[in-house]
């Protein structure tokens, strides 16, 4: 009788173990159509730059009068854009900063610009300008191109002006387009036009954007050279 009771107790314990195992298996097994959760430590995320073909830079180049530029080549670093639907499009970029450079089109100026590219589509609208070049030579008589004042420079508003200035004297000076004649203060310079220092026998090649109609001057910004004749008229028309 005692032995029979022990067998019954053992059988009951075995049934309890089997039932508990079945219940645990039911709740731990993945349900079909609901994948089990996979937890990833943040330290596994790579810090390398993201490279994706979906990252694009699309640049529209427009003149101040609203006309779009549809020729030439636009470069972002070492990459060259494809021209499509009126825009210069770069594809397959990495996130970062790219210096843009325009080539293959005459008498057109794109100011130095860096485009910041983020993942996705990056549209950019930039202005290009018609560019006009003027050559000025300063001689020992402290005159531009041998005349006092120097030759009149007539330009249109919203255009780029390239000043190629050569110093054929033994003196050193800077040149700027100014609002008030003989005033050599940097605050008097217009259009961010103050040149770098031109050493004796040296030259500069500077480009500025004119954005204001009026009669102005170009002059030496050094000492009394402007008062001695080193200046000329700079006229901006609409």
PALUMSE-278295 format. One line per 4 residues: number of its first residue (from 0); for each residue z, x, y of N, C-alpha, C, CB. Coordinates in steps of 0.1 Angstrom, whole numbers, plus 2048, in hexadecimal, padded with zeros to 3 digits. Glycine has a CB too. Layout:
<atoms>
NUM) Z/X/Y/Z/X/Y/Z/X/Y/Z/X/Y; ...
</atoms>
This chain:
<atoms>
0) 800/808/7F4/800/800/800/800/809/80D/80C/7F6/800; 808/813/80C/809/81D/818/7FC/824/819/814/827/816; 7F6/828/80E/7E9/82E/80E/7DE/826/814/7E5/833/801; 7DE/818/811/7D4/80F/816/7D6/80E/825/7D6/801/80F
4) 7E2/80E/82A/7E4/80D/839/7DF/819/840/7F3/80B/83C; 7E0/825/83A/7DB/831/840/7CC/831/841/7DF/83D/839; 7C5/82B/837/7B7/82A/837/7B2/821/842/7B1/826/829; 7B9/816/843/7B5/80C/84E/7B6/812/85C/7BE/7FF/84C
8) 7C2/81A/85E/7C4/820/86B/7B9/82A/86E/7D2/826/86B; 7B6/832/864/7AB/83C/866/79E/836/869/7AA/845/859; 79B/82B/862/78E/824/865/78E/81E/873/78C/819/85A; 799/819/877/79A/814/885/798/81E/88F/7A7/80C/887
12) 79E/82A/88D/79C/835/897/78E/83A/897/7A5/841/893; 787/83A/88B/779/83F/88B/770/835/893/774/840/87D; 773/828/891/76B/81E/899/76D/81F/8A8/76F/80F/894; 779/823/8AC/77B/825/8BA/774/831/8C0/78A/827/8BD
16) 773/83B/8B8/76C/847/8BC/75D/845/8BD/76E/853/8B2; 757/83D/8B3/749/83A/8B3/746/831/8BF/745/833/8A6; 74E/827/8C2/74C/81E/8CD/74C/826/8DB/756/813/8CE; 756/82F/8DC/757/836/8E9/74B/83F/8EB/764/83F/8E9
20) 746/845/8E0/73A/84E/8E1/72E/846/8E5/738/855/8D4; 72C/83A/8E0/721/832/8E3/721/82E/8F2/720/825/8DA; 72D/82A/8F7/72E/826/905/72B/831/90E/73C/820/908; 730/83D/90B/72D/849/913/71E/84C/913/735/855/90E
24) 718/84C/908/709/84E/907/701/845/90F/705/84E/8F9; 705/838/910/6FE/82E/917/6FE/831/926/704/820/915; 70A/835/92B/70B/837/93A/706/844/93E/719/835/93E; 705/84E/935/700/85B/93A/6F1/85D/938/707/866/932
28) 6EB/855/930/6DC/856/92E/6D4/851/93A/6D8/84E/921; 6CA/858/93E/6C1/853/949/6BB/845/945/6B6/85D/94C; 6BA/83D/950/6B3/830/94E/6A4/832/950/6B9/825/957; 69C/82C/947/68D/82E/949/689/829/956/686/826/93D
32) 681/831/95D/67C/82D/96A/685/832/975/67A/81E/96B; 691/837/972/69A/83C/97C/69E/84A/978/6A7/832/97E; 697/854/97D/69B/862/979/6A9/866/97D/691/86C/97F; 6AE/86E/975/6BC/873/978/6BC/87B/985/6C2/87B/96C
36) 6C7/87B/98C/6C8/882/999/6C9/891/997/6D4/87C/9A1; 6C1/898/99E/6C2/8A7/99D/6C6/8AD/9AA/6B4/8AD/999; 6D2/8B3/9AB/6D8/8B8/9B7/6D4/8C7/9B9/6E7/8B6/9B7; 6CE/8CA/9C5/6CA/8D8/9C7/6D3/8DE/9D2/6BB/8D8/9CC
40) 6D8/8E9/9D0/6E0/8F0/9DA/6D7/8F4/9E6/6E6/8FD/9D4; 6DD/8F3/9F2/6D5/8F7/9FE/6D1/905/9FE/6DE/8F4/A0B; 6D8/90E/9F7/6D4/91C/9F7/6C7/91E/9F0/6DF/924/9F0; 6C1/914/9E9/6B5/916/9E2/6A9/914/9EB/6B4/90D/9D6
44) 6AB/90F/9F7/6A0/90C/A01/69A/919/A06/6A4/902/A0C; 68D/91B/A05/687/927/A0A/686/927/A19/679/929/A05; 688/933/A1F/687/934/A2E/67A/93A/A32/692/93D/A33; 670/93B/A29/663/940/A2D/65C/936/A36/65A/943/A20
48) 652/93A/A3E/64B/930/A47/643/926/A3E/641/938/A50; 643/91A/A43/63C/90F/A3C/62D/910/A3E/641/901/A40; 625/911/A33/617/911/A34/611/905/A2E/611/91E/A2D; 60A/8FD/A36/604/8F0/A30/5F7/8EE/A37/60E/8E4/A33
52) 5EE/8E9/A2F/5E0/8E6/A34/5E1/8DA/A3E/5D7/8E3/A29; 5EC/8D2/A3E/5ED/8C7/A47/5F0/8CB/A55/5F6/8BD/A41; 5F4/8D7/A57/5F8/8DC/A65/5EB/8E0/A6C/602/8E7/A64; 5E8/8D9/A77/5DC/8DB/A7F/5DF/8DC/A8D/5D2/8CF/A7C
56) 5D7/8E4/A94/5D7/8E5/AA3/5C9/8E0/AA8/5DA/8F3/AA8; 5C9/8D5/AAF/5BD/8D0/AB4/5BD/8D1/AC4/5BB/8C1/AB0; 5B4/8D9/AC9/5B4/8DC/AD8/5A8/8D6/ADE/5B4/8EB/ADA; 5AA/8CE/AE9/5A0/8C9/AF1/59F/8D1/AFE/5A2/8B9/AF4
60) 594/8D6/B02/592/8DE/B0E/58A/8D7/B18/58B/8EC/B0A; 590/8D5/B24/58A/8CC/B2E/58A/8D3/B3B/591/8BE/B2F; 57E/8D2/B42/57D/8D7/B50/585/8CD/B59/56F/8D8/B54; 589/8D2/B65/590/8C9/B6F/589/8BC/B72/593/8D1/B7B
64) 57C/8BC/B71/574/8B0/B74/573/8A6/B69/566/8B4/B79; 57A/8AA/B5E/57A/8A1/B52/570/8A4/B47/578/893/B57; 567/8AD/B4A/55C/8B0/B40/563/8B9/B35/551/8B8/B47; 55F/8B6/B28/565/8BD/B1D/55C/8C9/B1A/566/8B4/B11
68) 563/8D4/B17/55C/8E0/B12/558/8DE/B03/564/8ED/B14; 54B/8E0/B00/547/8DD/AF2/540/8E9/AEC/53D/8D1/AF2; 542/8F5/AF2/53B/901/AED/545/90D/AEE/52E/905/AF4; 541/918/AE8/54A/923/AE8/553/923/ADB/553/924/AF4
72) 55B/92D/ADA/564/92F/ACE/572/930/AD3/560/93B/AC6; 57B/928/ACD/589/929/AD0/591/930/AC5/58F/91B/AD3; 599/939/AC8/5A1/941/ABE/5B0/93F/AC0/59D/950/ABF; 5B7/93E/AB5/5C5/93E/AB5/5CA/94A/AAD/5CB/930/AAF
76) 5CD/955/AB4/5D0/961/AAD/5C3/966/AA7/5DB/960/AA3; 5C3/968/A9A/5B7/96D/A93/5AF/962/A8D/5BB/977/A88; 5B3/955/A8F/5AC/949/A8A/5A2/944/A94/5B6/93F/A85; 597/93E/A8F/58D/938/A97/58C/929/A94/57F/93F/A95
80) 58C/921/A9E/58C/912/A9C/57E/90D/A98/590/90B/AA9; 57E/902/A91/572/8FB/A8F/570/8F0/A9A/572/8F4/A80; 564/8EE/A9F/562/8E4/AA9/55F/8D6/AA2/558/8E8/AB3; 567/8CC/AA5/565/8BF/A9E/569/8B4/AA7/56C/8BE/A91
84) 560/8AA/AAA/563/89E/AB2/569/8A2/ABF/56D/895/AAA; 563/8AC/AC6/567/8AF/AD3/573/8B8/AD4/569/8A3/ADB; 578/8BD/AC9/585/8C5/AC9/583/8D1/AC1/590/8BD/AC4; 58A/8DC/AC5/58B/8E8/ABD/597/8E7/AB4/58C/8F5/AC7
88) 594/8E7/AA7/59E/8E4/A9D/5A1/8F0/A94/59A/8D8/A94; 5AE/8F3/A93/5B3/8FD/A8A/5BA/8F6/A7E/5BC/908/A91; 5B7/8FA/A72/5BE/8F4/A66/5C5/8FF/A5E/5B4/8EC/A5E; 5CE/8FA/A56/5D5/903/A4D/5DE/90D/A54/5CC/90A/A45
92) 5E4/909/A5F/5ED/912/A67/5FB/912/A62/5ED/90E/A76; 602/91D/A65/610/91D/A63/617/919/A70/615/92C/A5F; 623/914/A6F/62A/911/A7C/62D/91E/A83/638/90A/A79; 62C/91D/A91/62E/929/A99/627/929/AA6/62A/936/A91
96) 626/934/AAD/61F/935/ABA/612/93C/AB8/628/93C/AC4; 607/937/ABF/5FA/93D/ABE/5F4/93F/ACC/5F1/934/AB5; 5F0/94B/ACF/5E9/94E/ADB/5DB/949/ADA/5EA/95D/ADF; 5D6/941/AE4/5C9/93C/AE4/5C0/944/AEC/5C9/92D/AE8
100) 5B3/946/AE8/5AA/94E/AEF/59C/948/AED/5AA/95D/AE9; 595/946/AF9/588/940/AF9/57D/94B/AFA/586/936/B04; 573/94B/AF2/568/954/AF3/55A/94D/AF1/569/95F/AE8; 54F/954/AF4/542/94E/AF1/53D/944/AFB/542/948/AE4
104) 543/943/B06/53E/93A/B11/540/941/B1E/546/92C/B10; 535/941/B26/535/949/B32/53B/940/B3E/526/94C/B36; 541/948/B47/545/942/B54/54F/936/B52/53A/93D/B5C; 558/938/B47/562/92E/B44/56F/935/B41/55E/925/B38
108) 57A/930/B47/586/937/B46/591/92E/B40/58B/93C/B54; 598/933/B36/5A4/92D/B30/5B0/936/B34/5A2/92A/B21; 5B9/930/B3B/5C5/938/B3E/5CC/93D/B31/5CF/930/B47; 5D3/949/B32/5DB/94D/B26/5E5/942/B22/5E2/95A/B29
112) 5E4/93E/B16/5ED/933/B11/5F1/936/B02/5E5/926/B12; 5FD/932/AFF/602/933/AF1/605/925/AED/60E/93C/AF0; 5FF/921/AE1/601/914/ADC/60D/914/AD1/5F4/90E/AD5; 616/90C/AD2/621/90B/AC8/61E/900/ABE/62F/908/ACF
116) 61D/905/AB2/618/8FC/AA7/624/8F8/A9E/60D/903/A9F; 625/8EB/A9B/62F/8E6/A92/628/8DF/A86/638/8DC/A99; 62E/8DD/A7B/628/8D6/A6F/622/8C9/A74/632/8D4/A64; 616/8C6/A6F/60F/8B9/A73/603/8BC/A7C/619/8AF/A79
120) 5FF/8B2/A83/5F4/8B3/A8C/5F9/8B6/A9A/5EC/8A5/A8D; 5F4/8C1/AA0/5F8/8C5/AAD/5EC/8C4/AB7/5FD/8D4/AAD; 5EB/8B9/ABE/5E1/8B8/AC9/5E4/8BF/AD5/5DE/8A9/ACB; 5DB/8C6/ADC/5DD/8CD/AE8/5D1/8CA/AF1/5DF/8DC/AE6
124) 5D4/8C6/AFE/5CA/8C4/B08/5CC/8CF/B13/5CB/8B6/B0F; 5C2/8D8/B14/5C2/8E3/B1D/5B7/8E3/B27/5C2/8F0/B15; 5B9/8E9/B32/5AF/8E9/B3D/5A8/8F6/B3D/5B5/8E6/B4B; 59B/8F6/B3E/593/902/B40/58D/901/B4E/588/904/B35
128) 589/90C/B54/584/90D/B62/577/914/B63/58F/913/B6B; 56E/910/B6B/562/918/B6E/568/925/B76/558/911/B77; 562/930/B72/567/93D/B78/55C/943/B81/56C/946/B6D; 560/949/B8C/557/94F/B95/55D/95D/B99/555/947/BA3
132) 555/967/B98/55A/975/B9A/555/97B/BA7/554/97E/B8E; 55F/982/BAE/55C/988/BBB/561/997/BBA/563/981/BC7; 558/9A0/BBF/55C/9AE/BBF/55F/9B3/BCD/550/9B6/BB9; 56B/9B9/BCE/56F/9BE/BDB/572/9CD/BD9/57C/9B7/BE0
136) 56E/9D5/BE2/571/9E4/BE2/577/9E7/BEF/564/9EC/BE0; 583/9EE/BEE/58A/9F2/BFA/586/A01/BFD/599/9F1/BF9; 582/A04/C09/57E/A11/C0D/588/A17/C17/570/A11/C13; 586/A24/C1A/58F/A2B/C23/592/A25/C30/58B/A39/C25
140) 588/A1D/C35/58A/A17/C42/593/A0B/C41/57D/A13/C48; 599/A09/C35/5A2/9FD/C32/59A/9F0/C35/5AF/9FE/C3B; 58F/9EF/C2F/587/9E3/C30/582/9DF/C22/57B/9E4/C39; 57F/9D2/C20/57A/9CE/C13/56A/9CE/C14/57F/9BF/C10
144) 564/9D5/C0B/555/9D6/C0B/54F/9DB/C18/54F/9C8/C07; 557/9E3/C1F/552/9EA/C2B/552/9E1/C38/544/9EE/C29; 558/9D5/C37/559/9CD/C43/567/9C8/C46/550/9C0/C42; 56A/9C6/C53/577/9C1/C57/575/9B4/C60/57F/9CC/C5F
148) 579/9A9/C5C/57F/9A6/C4E/575/9A7/C43/585/998/C4E; 57A/9A7/C37/571/9A8/C2C/568/99C/C2A/579/9AA/C1F; 55F/99B/C20/556/990/C1E/55E/983/C1B/54D/993/C12; 558/978/C20/55F/96B/C1E/55D/967/C10/558/960/C28
152) 567/962/C0A/567/95D/BFC/568/94E/BFD/572/963/BF3; 55D/947/BF9/55D/938/BF8/55D/934/BEA/550/933/BFF; 567/92B/BE6/569/926/BD9/56B/918/BD9/574/92E/BD1; 56A/911/BCD/56D/903/BCB/57B/902/BC6/563/8FC/BC2
156) 582/8F7/BCA/58F/8F4/BC4/58E/8F2/BB5/595/8E8/BCB; 599/8F4/BAE/59A/8F3/BA0/590/8FC/B98/597/8E4/B9C; 58F/908/B9D/586/912/B96/58E/91F/B94/579/914/B9E; 589/927/B8C/58F/934/B89/588/93F/B91/58F/938/B7A
160) 58F/947/B98/589/952/BA0/58D/95F/B9A/58D/951/BAF; 584/967/B96/586/975/B91/584/97F/B9C/57E/978/B84; 58E/986/BA0/58D/990/BAB/58D/99E/BA4/598/98F/BB5; 582/9A5/BA6/581/9B3/BA1/582/9BC/BAD/573/9B5/B99
164) 58D/9C3/BAE/590/9CA/BBA/591/9D9/BB7/59D/9C5/BC1; 589/9E1/BBE/589/9EF/BBC/58F/9F6/BC8/57B/9F5/BB8; 597/A00/BC6/59E/A08/BD1/597/A15/BD2/5AD/A09/BCE; 58F/A17/BDC/588/A24/BDF/58F/A2C/BEA/579/A22/BE2
168) 59C/A29/BEB/5A4/A31/BF5/5AE/A39/BEE/5AA/A27/BFF; 5B6/A41/BF6/5C1/A49/BF0/5CE/A41/BF1/5C2/A56/BF8; 5CE/A35/BF6/5DA/A2D/BF8/5DC/A24/BEC/5D9/A25/C05; 5E8/A1E/BEB/5EC/A15/BE1/5EF/A07/BE7/5F8/A1A/BD9
172) 5EB/9FC/BE1/5ED/9EF/BE7/5EC/9E4/BDC/5E4/9EC/BF2; 5F0/9D8/BE1/5EE/9CC/BD9/5E6/9C2/BE1/5FC/9C5/BD5; 5DF/9B9/BDB/5D7/9AF/BE2/5DC/9A1/BDD/5C8/9B1/BE0; 5DB/997/BE7/5DF/989/BE3/5D7/980/BEC/5EE/987/BE4
176) 5D5/974/BE7/5D0/969/BF0/5DC/963/BF6/5C8/95E/BE7; 5DC/961/C03/5E8/95D/C0B/5E5/951/C14/5EE/969/C13; 5F0/94A/C17/5EF/93F/C21/5EF/944/C2F/5FA/935/C1E; 5F7/94E/C32/5F9/953/C40/5F4/961/C41/607/951/C45
180) 5EB/964/C49/5E6/972/C4B/5F0/97B/C50/5DA/972/C55; 5F0/987/C4B/5F9/993/C4E/607/991/C48/5FA/994/C5D; 60B/986/C43/618/984/C3D/617/98A/C2E/61C/975/C3C; 61F/994/C2C/61F/99B/C1F/62A/997/C16/61F/9AA/C22
184) 631/98C/C19/63B/987/C10/635/982/C03/644/97D/C17; 63B/984/BF8/636/97F/BEB/636/96F/BEB/63F/983/BDF; 63E/969/BF3/63E/95B/BF4/632/955/BFB/64B/956/BFC; 62B/95E/C03/61F/95A/C0A/612/95A/C01/61C/963/C16
188) 613/960/BF5/608/961/BEC/606/953/BE5/60B/96B/BE1; 5F9/94F/BE4/5F5/943/BDE/5EF/945/BD0/5EB/93B/BE7; 5EF/93A/BC8/5E8/93A/BBB/5EC/945/BB2/5D9/93A/BBE; 5F9/949/BB3/5FD/954/BAA/5F4/960/BAB/5FF/94F/B9C
192) 5EF/964/BB7/5E4/96D/BB8/5E8/97B/BBB/5DC/968/BC3; 5F5/97E/BBC/5F9/98C/BC0/5F5/995/BB5/609/98D/BC2; 5ED/99F/BB8/5E8/9A8/BAE/5F2/9B3/BAA/5DB/9AF/BB4; 5EF/9B9/B9F/5F7/9C5/B9C/5F4/9D0/BA6/5F5/9C9/B8D
196) 5FC/9DA/BA6/5FA/9E5/BB0/5ED/9ED/BAC/606/9EF/BAF; 5E4/9EF/BB7/5D8/9F6/BB5/5D9/A04/BBA/5CC/9EE/BBC; 5D9/A0D/BB1/5DB/A1B/BB4/5CE/A21/BBA/5DF/A24/BA8; 5CF/A2D/BC0/5C4/A33/BC6/5B9/A36/BBC/5C8/A40/BCD
200) 5AD/A31/BBE/5A2/A32/BB5/5A2/A29/BA9/5A2/A40/BAF; 5AC/A20/BA9/5AE/A16/B9E/5A7/A08/BA1/5BC/A14/B9B; 5A9/9FF/B98/5A3/9F2/B9A/5AB/9E8/B92/594/9F2/B95; 5AA/9DB/B96/5B0/9D0/B8F/5A5/9C5/B8C/5BC/9CA/B97
204) 5A8/9BD/B83/59F/9B2/B7F/5A8/9A6/B7D/596/9B5/B72; 5AB/99E/B87/5B4/993/B86/5AD/985/B88/5BF/994/B91; 5B2/97B/B81/5AC/96E/B81/5B7/964/B86/5A7/969/B74; 5B4/95C/B8F/5BD/952/B95/5B7/944/B95/5C2/956/BA3
208) 5BF/93A/B95/5BA/92C/B95/5BD/926/BA3/5C0/923/B8A; 5B3/922/BAA/5B5/91C/BB7/5B7/90D/BB6/5A9/91F/BC1; 5C2/908/BBC/5C6/8FA/BBB/5C9/8F3/BC8/5D2/8F9/BB2; 5C4/8F9/BD3/5C6/8F3/BE0/5BB/8F6/BE9/5D3/8F9/BE6
212) 5B6/8EB/BF0/5AB/8EC/BFA/5B1/8F2/C07/5A4/8DF/BFC; 5A9/8FB/C0D/5AD/900/C1A/5A7/90D/C1D/5BC/901/C1B; 5AA/912/C29/5A6/920/C2D/5B2/929/C2C/5A0/920/C3C; 5B0/933/C24/5BA/93D/C21/5B5/94B/C24/5C0/93B/C13
216) 5BC/955/C1F/5B8/963/C21/5BB/96B/C14/5BF/969/C2D; 5B3/975/C12/5B7/980/C08/5BA/98C/C10/5AC/982/BFD; 5C5/993/C0D/5C9/99F/C15/5D1/9A9/C0C/5D1/99A/C21; 5D2/9B5/C12/5DB/9BF/C0C/5EA/9BA/C0F/5D9/9CD/C12
220) 5F2/9BC/C05/600/9B8/C07/609/9C4/C09/605/9B0/BFA; 603/9CF/C0D/60B/9DB/C0F/60B/9E0/C1D/604/9E7/C06; 617/9E2/C23/618/9E7/C30/611/9DF/C3B/614/9F5/C31; 60A/9E6/C44/602/9E0/C4E/5F3/9E0/C4B/605/9E7/C5C
224) 5EF/9E2/C3F/5E1/9E3/C3B/5D9/9D7/C3F/5DF/9E6/C2D; 5DF/9CB/C3E/5D8/9BF/C41/5D5/9BF/C50/5E0/9B2/C3D; 5DE/9C3/C58/5DD/9C3/C67/5D2/9CD/C6B/5EA/9C6/C6E; 5D0/9D8/C62/5C7/9E2/C65/5B9/9DE/C61/5CB/9EF/C5F
228) 5B7/9D2/C5B/5AA/9CD/C58/5A8/9CA/C49/5A0/9D7/C5C; 5B2/9CC/C41/5B0/9CA/C32/5B3/9BC/C2E/5B9/9D4/C2A; 5AA/9B3/C33/5AC/9A5/C2F/59E/99E/C30/5B6/99E/C39; 59D/991/C2C/591/989/C2C/595/97B/C2B/587/98E/C21
232) 58B/972/C2E/58D/964/C2D/58B/95F/C1E/584/95C/C37; 593/955/C1A/592/950/C0D/592/940/C0F/59E/954/C03; 587/93A/C0D/585/92C/C10/583/924/C03/57A/92A/C1A; 58C/919/C02/58B/911/BF6/586/903/BFB/599/90F/BEF
236) 57B/8FF/BF5/575/8F2/BF8/577/8E8/BED/566/8F3/BFC; 576/8DB/BEF/578/8D1/BE5/56D/8D2/BDA/578/8C3/BEA
</atoms>
